[in-house]
Amino acid sequence: MTKASLKSSLIALACSAPLALATPSMAAMINLKANLKASSEATPNESKGTGSVTATFDTDSNKLSWNGSVSGLSGPVTAAHFHSADVGKNGPVTVPIIGADNGSFEGSSILTDTQAEDLMAGKWYVNIHTAAHKAGEIRGQVTR
């Protein structure tokens, strides 16, 4: 090896070392679910309705994507939302769910940092509302 090629190799090695030591962003896709039932409502009811939601949360982009289905409700869905609150407590709407009145639905939303923190802390639930159960007919806490 000549002095010139050795010098070039050492320069290339010196320049590439910081790149090799750099830590890449470690985004994670977190799988979530919610099993919806009347007994999970803050005030349980006698509905025979059921539902489920599966979701993924991308920690790099704060994107929540979901799909779900509902059946056996007392009537048509009047509203559906993700809410923020602990198990057994009611909380404010955080993200609306469109299309639950069709029986199956899907969607996505970019969350704020605070919303993402609450979601990851288990403080989100899905609530499906009907005319007979304005506060919610079936509900399920979002868990990993």
Secondary structure, DSSP 8 states (H G I E B T S, - for coil): --HHHHHHHHHHHHHHHHHHH-------EEEEEEEEEGGGSSS------EEEEEEEEETTTTEEEEEEEEES-SS-EEEEEEEE--TT----EEEE--SGGGSEEEEEEE--HHHHHHHHTT-EEEEEEESS-TT-SEEEE-B-
